[in-house]
Amino acid sequence: MKGEAQDGNILSTFDFSAIEEMDPSVRQGCRLIYEKELDFNLRIQEPNGDYQDATTQEKIRVRLFLQGDEKNPEEVRIELDSEADLFFYYQHIATRVNFREIKTKQQLQIDFGQYANVCVKSFMKCEKDSQHYYVMLTIDKDLTGILQIVQTSEYKDIEMIAFDFQSASEEGIRQQITFKYGALKSKLSLMDGRLQDINELIRIKNPSLLLQIQKSAAGRSSPRKRKY
């Protein structure tokens, strides 16, 4: 039984929590309360000031961080990034001070302690009901942006809420890229170590099976001969 338990540990799910704790966004004292990759409709301003006629659809990761007490936060931060473009990194930062302006501009009937929950609910609508809600992100040439949560209806599209975004600083972008690169290397190293453990387990219990697996893997990885 003890041996079976050890075998189960070898094949268990990877724990990347220690790696994720090195994320610069988390190390700033904020905790992650929402994360999801969503389909965004992007509209980009051209250098001449005109906007693209057609929107493009991209998958963008949305992360929402909370700093301080949940009911009395110091800061609510929304981050946007993309696996397709490592230099795409935008932030919306709300504090007790600038929330007054946000509340007036958006005509919100909530206090700052409820803002994070409203943000999460807004993105979850797009996540769970994409037929009636979508995300529109308009990026200006000065690297500012407006993210709109839009509800579709039979006759018109209605903006539910909007967030102002700003491209992160060069240093912030550098830190994020460095973290992603290092995290990927660390995860690959852990996976390689786990693979070695599995190889050793199979070698002990069924050596012929290991040889069969290795031959099969070698056959798939070898280049195919061209036919002339």
Buried (B, 14 or more C-beta within 10 A) or exposed (E): EEEEEEBEEEEEEEEEEEBEEEBEBBEEEBEBBBEBBBEBBBBBBEEEEEBEEEBEEBEBBBBBBBBBEEEEBEBBBBBBBBEEEEEBBBBBBBBBEEBEEBBEEBEBEEEBBEBBBBBBEBBBBBBEEEEEBBBBBBBEEEEBBBBBBBBBEEEEEEEBBBBBBEBBEEEBBBBBBEBBEEBEEBBEEBEEEBEEBBEEBBEEEEEEEBEEBEEEEEEEEEEEEEEE
